[in-house]
Amino acid sequence: MKLKLLDYRVVNLNLESIEQDSSLTQQSNELDLQVGQFYPEDKDNIFGVGFRVAFKQDGYALKVEMRFFFETDDIITDEFKNSSFPVINAPAIAFPYLRSFLSIITMQSGYPPVMLPSINFVEFAKNAQKV
């Protein structure tokens, strides 16, 4: 089955300045990443991947929700929904767009750019199943 990224949208974005107290010890960066899938009822060959990211870095906190829409060359079945495509392949395709967006938006806002780490979505999916 072929997979094509159709579009993506920022659904929610919050960038907030955090006042720093120089007497406090600097905390390490905190990253919270959530990934999920959705299937529009009116389209039988479209599905989506959603990311929620919360990140704190020196001087600011960032929260963003982005949705990525994919098209398949076949009808989406339950077998497809339970396969690696929506859980591993599609997030791996979409994640570089998210990383780039976050880096650019923070840099253009006058903050040090967010440099999200690479994610192994095979391991990410395994860890998500354990929860």
ABEGO torsion letter per residue (X at the ends): XBBBBABBBBABBBBBBBBBBAABBBBBBBBBBBBBBBBBAABAABBBBBBBBBBBBBGBBBBBBBBBBBBBABBBBAAAAABAAAAAAAAAAAAAAAAAAAAAAAAAAGBBBBBBBBBBAAAAAAAAAAX
